[in-house]
């Protein structure tokens, strides 16, 4: 990785010491972000204008275990 990232390797390696962040992206083909925000069982924090359907979640959230995930209402990722 050091060879591939060059000068950015230090920041990359330091990111592993930070706590993981959980986020999700709403499937807007199934539900609007406004509707999901009003029905969400999670506390949502928008990621910004670059991704209007993307949200960060509180650390204790378990979005992969919710029926909305199984139904394809959203996908989630760890960062």
Number of C-alpha atoms within 10 A of each C-alpha: 9 11 8 8 11 9 10 12 14 11 10 13 12 9 12 10 8 9 10 12 12 18 22 21 19 21 17 14 8 12 13 13 18 11 10 19 16 8 9 12 12 14 11 16 13 15 16 11 8 7 10 12 19 21 20 22 19 13 11 8 15 12 20 14 9 11 10 15 16 12 10 12 17 20 17 18 13 10 12
